Amino acid sequence: MRTTINVPDSVYRRAERAAKSRGVTVEELIVAAFESAVVAEADGVSSAGGVKLPLLTSKRPGSLDLSKYDFDDLLA
């Protein structure tokens, strides 16, 4: 598929340098980055590098009140 995107000049110049250092074309670099973002999204990783919660599914979803828990015990 062919599409057109607008990329700031400074970003494109950085992409050109990155592509050259990897020995690929700018198009190949962009496609690889796009694929990586799509796969990460499907795997539950956000574009900011974090993860989407919950990481673990629960048979009994809800919340846990830790307001009375003494976390200092963990540090002792």
MARKOLTI-543656 format. One record per residue: x, y, z of N, C-alpha, C, O in turn. Coordinates in pm, whole numbers, padded with zeros to 5 digits, always signed. Layout:
XYZXYZXYZXYZ...
This chain:
+00085-00118+00000+00000+00000+00000+00090+00124+00000+00195+00126+00063+00047+00222-00069+00122+00347-00076+00043+00455-00003-00079+00467-00020+00113+00533+00079+00048+00643+00151+00146+00759+00162+00265+00744+00136+00095+00873+00201+00178+00991+00219+00165+01038+00363+00054+01048+00417+00279+01066+00425+00279+01122+00560+00366+01247+00561+00459+01259+00481+00336+01337+00650+00417+01458+00667+00508+01438+00787+00461+01412+00898+00638+01450+00764+00738+01431+00869+00818+01560+00879+00863+01613+00777+00838+01611+00999+00921+01731+01012+01060+01707+00953+01115+01597+00963+01117+01810+00892+01248+01799+00827+01354+01744+00922+01434+01659+00883+01355+01792+01046+01458+01748+01140+01444+01598+01170+01545+01529+01184+01323+01549+01179+01300+01407+01205+01342+01324+01084+01402+01218+01098+01312+01374+00964+01349+01301+00844+01501+01293+00829+01554+01189+00789+01569+01401+00862+01716+01399+00854+01775+01297+00952+01871+01227+00920+01716+01290+01072+01761+01190+01168+01732+01050+01117+01812+00958+01136+01618+01032+01052+01583+00901+00995+01681+00863+00884+01720+00747+00873+01721+00961+00804+01819+00934+00698+01951+00886+00758+02011+00790+00710+01996+00953+00863+02121+00913+00928+02109+00774+00991+02199+00692+00980+01996+00749+01057+01975+00618+01120+01969+00508+01015+02026+00400+01035+01901+00534+00905+01891+00434+00798+02028+00405+00739+02063+00290+00715+02105+00510+00716+02239+00493+00659+02327+00411+00752+02401+00323+00708+02320+00440+00881+02404+00367+00977+02365+00220+00987+02448+00136+01021+02239+00188+00957+02192+00050+00960+02204-00019+00824+02183-00140+00812+02239+00058+00723+02253+00001+00589+02121-00032+00523+02111-00127+00445+02018+00047+00554+01886+00027+00494+01838+00160+00436+01898+00265+00459+01730+00153+00361+01671+00276+00307+01582+00340+00415+01546+00276+00514+01549+00466+00394+01459+00535+00487+01324+00463+00488+01262+00448+00593+01278+00420+00372+01151+00348+00364+01156+00221+00449+01061+00192+00523+01263+00145+00440+01276+00022+00518+01279+00053+00668+01220-00019+00748+01347+00162+00704+01352+00203+00845+01213+00238+00895+01174+00197+01005+01138+00315+00816+01003+00357+00856+00910+00237+00868+00833+00227+00963+00917+00146+00772+00831+00027+00776+00864-00056+00900+00774-00106+00967+00993-00073+00930+01033-00151+01048+00982-00085+01176+00933-00154+01266+00993+00047+01185+00945+00119+01303+00794+00107+01316+00741+00089+01426+00725+00117+01204+00579+00106+01202+00537-00035+01246+00447-00050+01328+00603-00137+01191+00573-00275+01230+00598-00297+01379+00518-00361+01447+00707-00243+01428+00741-00256+01570+00633-00194+01658+00595-00252+01760+00584-00078+01620+00479-00010+01696+00349-00089+01693+00280-00099+01794+00316-00146+01578+00191-00222+01565+00200-00351+01647+00104-00388+01715+00313-00419+01642+00332-00542+01719+00329-00512+01869+00267-00585+01946+00396-00405+01910+00399-00367+02051+00257-00337+02100+00222-00375+02212+00178-00270+02020+00040-00239+02057-00039-00367+02074-00116-00380+02169-00021-00461+01983-00092-00589+01991-00048-00669+02112-00127-00745+02169+00078-00653+02154+00131-00726+02268+00103-00654+02400+00141-00704+02506+00037-00539+02395+00003-00467+02517+00108-00372+02566+00105-00332+02683+00201-00334+02482+00303-00237+02521+00265-00103+02462+00239-00093+02342+00261+00001+02545+00223+00132+02495+00336+00195+02415+00451+00152+02424+00303+00296+02337+00403+00364+02256+00504+00440+02340+00611+00476+02291+00470+00466+02465+00563+00536+02553+00665+00441+02615+00750+00484+02694+00658+00314+02581+00753+00219+02633+00705+00147+02757+00768+00052+02801+00594+00190+02813+00539+00123+02929+00451+00007+02888+00451-00033+02771+00379-00044+02981+00288-00154+02952+00147-00114+02990+00126-00027+03074+00052-00178+02926-00087-00155+02961-00124-00246+03077-00084-00363+03080-00197-00195+03170-00240-00273+03285-00382-00322+03264-00457-00254+03195-00423-00432+03317-00349-00517+03409-00255-00610+03336-00282-00654+03224-00144-00641+03399-00049-00735+03342-00098-00877+03358-00075-00962+03272-00165-00903+03468-00218-01035+03495-00370-01028+03505-00425-00936+03566-00435-01123+03446-00580-01126+03460-00614-01197+03589-00537-01281+03637-00727-01165+03645-00768-01222+03772-00903-01291+03756-00990-01245+03681-00918-01401+03827-01047-01468+03828-01146-01390+03914-01267-01402+03898-01091-01307+04006-01174-01223+04092-01125-01079+04085-01059-01033+04178-01156-01008+03977-01107-00869+03967-01169-00781+04074-01281-00805+04120-01097-00681+04112-01144-00587+04213-01028-00503+04261-00934-00478+04186-01035-00460+04383-00927-00380+04438-00887-00435+04574-00962-00510+04636-00770-00397+04617-00717-00442+04745-00683-00318+04827-00606-00233+04783-00740-00309+04944-00716-00194+05031-00586-00215+05107-00576-00300+05195-00485-00135+05072-00356-00143+05139-00332-00024+05231-00219-00001+05274-00437+00050+05263-00421+00171+05342-00370+00142+05484-00305+00227+05544-00398+00024+05538-00355-00009+05674-00232-00099+05674-00190-00147+05779-00174-00123+05556-00057-00210+05547+00068-00131+05584+00085-00017+05540+00155-00190+05663+00278-00125+05708+00391-00160+05611+00454-00265+05624+00416-00075+05515+00519-00100+05414+00660-00091+05470+00755-00137+05407+00674-00032+05589+00807-00027+05652+00859-00165+05684+00980-00187+05687+00769-00260+05708+00811-00398+05733+00889-00456+05617+00977-00539+05638+00858-00413+05497+00927-00463+05379+01071-00413+05373+01158-00480+05317+01096-00297+05431+01229-00236+05424+01318-00280+05540+01439-00258+05537+01260-00340+05639+01337-00378+05759+01418-00503+05736+01489-00548+05826
